Amino acid sequence: MSGGANVKPVEEWFESLGEAKETRTKIHFYFQDVLGGESPTVHKVAQSGITATSPTNFGQISMIDDLLTAGPEPDSEVVGRAQGTIGFADLHDTAIHMGLNILFTQGKYEGSTVTVSGRNPIFKTDRELAIVGGTGCFRMARGVAISNTHSFDVETNYGVLEYTLYITHY
């Protein structure tokens, strides 16, 4: 069986796991969530037969490709991207199911990803999501992501979401 360029480093890493020590990492950043305007980063790709009449947008599915920044300001240092799928998944409460890859594009984590998945009741504070995997520096990642809405401008449909990741990895 032949593999790509990453096979050998992954095999070496895997073989050394018996000696490896778990590492804990805490990372804090902001999503720049652009829902409207000329260059949105969230795009609706599907909806159910009841989405238009649902008070919770049930069945609406969107793809996102948000910039991640070190601070809440839109011109803050870019540290990565949040890419994936969100879907309104609750008939009674405004909550989305998220399946996202957090891709780090700068610094010591450049090229590594963390995968976040779970239920996000978007109008609540301290929303907890599961960290279910990762690549690069975050192979075999697990942990918790805490999300809060830092700000949302209803006129421009621009949101800033604060995230803190608590990651255990090898």
C-alpha positions as CSV (number, residue, x, y, z in Angstrom):
1,M,0.0,0.0,0.0
2,S,1.5,3.4,-1.0
3,G,0.7,6.6,0.7
4,G,1.1,10.3,0.3
5,A,3.8,12.7,1.6
6,N,2.4,12.7,5.1
7,V,2.4,8.9,5.6
8,K,6.0,8.5,6.9
9,P,5.8,11.3,9.5
10,V,2.4,10.0,10.7
11,E,3.8,6.4,10.9
12,E,6.7,7.6,13.0
13,W,4.4,9.6,15.2
14,F,2.1,6.6,15.6
15,E,5.0,4.3,16.5
16,S,6.2,6.7,19.2
17,L,2.8,7.0,20.9
18,G,3.6,4.4,23.5
19,E,6.3,6.9,24.8
20,A,4.2,10.0,24.1
21,K,2.9,12.2,26.9
22,E,-0.5,13.9,26.7
23,T,-0.3,17.6,26.2
24,R,-2.9,20.2,27.2
25,T,-3.3,23.4,25.1
26,K,-5.6,26.3,25.6
27,I,-6.3,28.6,22.6
28,H,-8.4,31.7,22.4
29,F,-9.6,33.5,19.3
30,Y,-12.5,35.2,17.5
31,F,-14.6,34.2,14.5
32,Q,-15.4,37.0,12.1
33,D,-18.9,35.8,11.0
34,V,-20.1,37.7,8.0
35,L,-23.7,36.9,7.2
36,G,-24.5,39.7,4.8
37,G,-22.9,42.4,2.7
38,E,-20.7,42.0,-0.4
39,S,-18.4,39.3,0.9
40,P,-20.3,37.0,3.2
41,T,-18.5,34.0,4.8
42,V,-21.7,32.1,5.6
43,H,-23.8,30.7,2.7
44,K,-27.1,28.9,2.9
45,V,-26.9,25.7,0.8
46,A,-30.2,24.0,1.7
47,Q,-33.4,24.2,3.6
48,S,-36.3,22.0,4.6
49,G,-39.9,22.3,3.6
50,I,-40.7,24.0,6.9
51,T,-37.7,26.3,7.2
52,A,-39.5,29.4,5.9
53,T,-42.3,29.1,8.5
54,S,-40.2,27.7,11.4
55,P,-39.5,30.1,14.3
56,T,-36.2,28.4,14.7
57,N,-35.1,28.2,11.0
58,F,-35.3,24.4,11.4
59,G,-33.7,22.6,8.5
60,Q,-31.6,25.5,7.1
61,I,-28.1,24.3,6.3
62,S,-25.1,26.7,5.6
63,M,-21.5,26.4,4.8
64,I,-19.0,28.7,6.6
65,D,-15.5,29.9,5.9
66,D,-14.9,32.5,8.7
67,L,-11.7,34.3,9.4
68,L,-10.2,33.6,12.9
69,T,-8.5,36.5,14.5
70,A,-6.5,37.1,17.7
71,G,-8.8,39.9,18.8
72,P,-12.4,40.9,18.2
73,E,-11.6,43.7,15.8
74,P,-12.1,42.7,12.1
75,D,-8.5,44.0,11.3
76,S,-7.0,42.0,14.2
77,E,-4.2,39.5,13.4
78,V,-5.5,36.6,11.3
79,V,-4.7,33.2,13.0
80,G,-6.8,30.8,10.9
81,R,-10.2,29.9,9.4
82,A,-13.3,28.1,10.6
83,Q,-14.6,25.9,7.8
84,G,-17.6,23.6,7.8
85,T,-21.3,23.1,8.1
86,I,-23.9,24.5,10.4
87,G,-27.6,23.4,10.4
88,F,-30.5,24.6,12.4
89,A,-31.5,21.4,14.2
90,D,-34.1,22.2,16.9
91,L,-37.8,22.7,16.3
92,H,-38.3,24.5,19.6
93,D,-35.2,26.4,20.4
94,T,-32.8,28.3,18.2
95,A,-29.9,25.9,18.2
96,I,-27.5,24.8,15.4
97,H,-25.6,21.6,14.9
98,M,-22.0,22.5,14.0
99,G,-19.3,20.4,12.3
100,L,-16.3,22.7,11.9
101,N,-12.6,22.4,11.1
102,I,-10.5,25.1,12.8
103,L,-7.5,25.5,10.5
104,F,-4.6,27.4,12.0
105,T,-2.8,29.4,9.3
106,Q,-0.2,31.3,11.4
107,G,2.2,30.7,14.2
108,K,3.3,27.5,15.9
109,Y,0.1,25.7,15.0
110,E,0.2,26.6,11.3
111,G,-1.3,23.8,9.1
112,S,-2.8,22.0,12.1
113,T,-6.6,21.6,12.5
114,V,-9.0,21.0,15.4
115,T,-12.4,19.5,14.6
116,V,-15.4,20.8,16.7
117,S,-18.8,19.3,16.6
118,G,-22.0,19.6,18.6
119,R,-25.2,21.5,19.5
120,N,-24.8,25.3,19.8
121,P,-27.8,27.1,21.3
122,I,-26.7,30.4,19.8
123,F,-28.6,32.8,22.1
124,K,-27.1,31.3,25.3
125,T,-23.7,32.2,26.9
126,D,-20.8,29.8,27.5
127,R,-21.9,27.3,24.9
128,E,-20.0,24.0,25.1
129,L,-19.1,22.0,22.0
130,A,-17.0,18.9,21.7
131,I,-13.5,18.7,20.3
132,V,-13.5,15.4,18.5
133,G,-10.2,15.3,16.6
134,G,-7.4,17.1,15.0
135,T,-4.4,17.0,12.7
136,G,-0.8,18.1,12.8
137,C,0.1,19.4,16.3
138,F,-3.4,18.3,17.4
139,R,-3.5,14.6,16.4
140,M,-5.9,12.6,18.5
141,A,-7.3,15.8,19.9
142,R,-10.2,15.8,22.3
143,G,-11.6,18.4,24.6
144,V,-14.1,21.2,24.9
145,A,-14.7,24.4,23.0
146,I,-16.5,27.3,24.8
147,S,-18.3,29.8,22.5
148,N,-19.8,33.2,23.3
149,T,-21.3,35.9,21.0
150,H,-19.0,38.9,21.5
151,S,-21.1,41.2,19.3
152,F,-23.6,41.1,16.5
153,D,-24.7,44.1,14.3
154,V,-28.2,43.4,13.0
155,E,-27.9,46.2,10.4
156,T,-24.8,44.7,8.7
157,N,-25.4,41.0,9.7
158,Y,-21.9,40.9,11.1
159,G,-21.1,38.8,14.2
160,V,-18.0,38.3,16.2
161,L,-17.9,35.0,18.1
162,E,-15.4,34.4,21.0
163,Y,-14.0,30.9,21.3
164,T,-11.7,29.2,23.8
165,L,-10.5,25.7,23.1
166,Y,-9.3,23.4,25.9
167,I,-7.5,20.6,24.0
168,T,-5.8,17.4,25.1
169,H,-3.6,15.9,22.4
170,Y,-0.3,14.0,21.8
